[in-house]
Amino acid sequence: MMLRPNFVPSSKLPHVGTTIFSSMSALASAKGAINLGQGFPDFDCDPALHEAVTAAMKGGHNQYPPMLGVPSLRATIKDKVFRLYGQGYDQDTEITVTAGATQGILTSMLAFVHAGDEVIVIEPAYDSYVPSIQLAGGILVFVAMELDAAGFSIPWDQVMASITPKTRMIVLNSPHNPTGFVLTERDITALTDIVSNTSIIILSDEVYEHMVYDGQRHESLSRYPALAERSVIISSFGKTFHVTGWKVGYVLAPSALMAEFRKVHQFNVFTVNTPMQIGLAEYLRNPQPYLSLPDFYQAKRDLFREGLANSRFRLLPAAGTYFQCVDYSNIAGASQLTELAFAEWLTSEIGVAAIPLSAFYQSKTEAQIVRFCFAKHDVTLNTAIERLCSL
């Protein structure tokens, strides 16, 4: 059936178009540039994980699994979280396997945010938060991170000032994409004070939980009972095991919150592909792959930072994630370019793709900063370093 030529449906997301990640990756492909823009590795996962999934497929695990996730995977998630953070989640009532972290984020918004509820978002922010809140009918309240010589930080006094009787949720991300900021015990204390004696829910995006460097520890909100009791915590096997295309993650929450989460989960995805779950459950029996991840990625971070140390870029602190933000204001002529224009020029003329930091703000704040992804083969990073140092 053909629609009338003048028929234009009303959009729920009128300001959303192609993401910056898609457009910069397309430009990188067209120009033959090294893609340090979009956040995915250029190397494969452990062959043992391939074998575990293949064995699951050959073993006949190819029909619908339980809506909440296969029992063996939820059991290994429970053991992993308890081993790392000391929080004992019930695998039947407090753990749900999701189709990646993004589905967990959207499902959380649809489950907990009602029309007119206010949701505090810390900017710069991962791009799926805002449209998910808008689809739920929530009202966006932005608090911008501060930047000084020590790096990015959350101004908790401004978060506190943003709390109103309508505040339903605070969205946190640590380790933080795009800045590499990680929560500290001081941040945990400030957050605990803010939400104490409120009914505020915290959505804690912890997909980079195993990428924290320099001897720091990941301050998962699950470590802290006063926060865990009100938190929906999201993680990602795709990020942890270099399989972003598999789209498998999980959500942790106390049973009362999880019951509401599952009401939405069962109707927007129902469940997650079976052989991947079975394979991940088997693979997770050995904790070494994720326990060794901080050293693995810190080596790549250090290689990238050391390679750019004498370049014209000013490197910002990168305590976590696999992203490195740089200030390009010292590059002759570049200081006159917007972050998007600089990223496009860098991709087209220098052959290295980056993402403008302004893409992570609703206000399109300009700070002459772009983000690189260092989750790449060392040879890829070395070639990118050579090109970037030519500026």
Buried (B, 14 or more C-beta within 10 A) or exposed (E): EEEEEEEEEEEEEEEEEEBBBEBBBEBBEEBEBBBBBBBBBBEEBBEEBBEBBEBBBEEEBEEEBBBBBBBBBBBBBBBBBEEBBEBEBEBBBBBBBBBBBBBBBBBBBBBBBEEEBBBBBBBBBBBBBBBBBBBBBBBBBBBBBEBEEEBBBBBBEBBBEBBEEEBBBBBBBBBBBBBBBBBBEEBBEBBEEBBEEEEBBBBBBBBBBBBBBEEBEBBBBBBBEBBBEBBBBBBBBBBBBBBBEBBBBBBBBBEEBBEBBBEBBBEEBEBBBBBBBBBBBBBBEEEEBBEEBBEBBBEBBBBBBEBBEEBBBBBBBBBBBBBBBBBBBEBEEBEEBEBBEBBBEBBBEBBBBBBBBBBBBEEEBBBBBBBBBBBBEEEBBBBBBEBBBEB
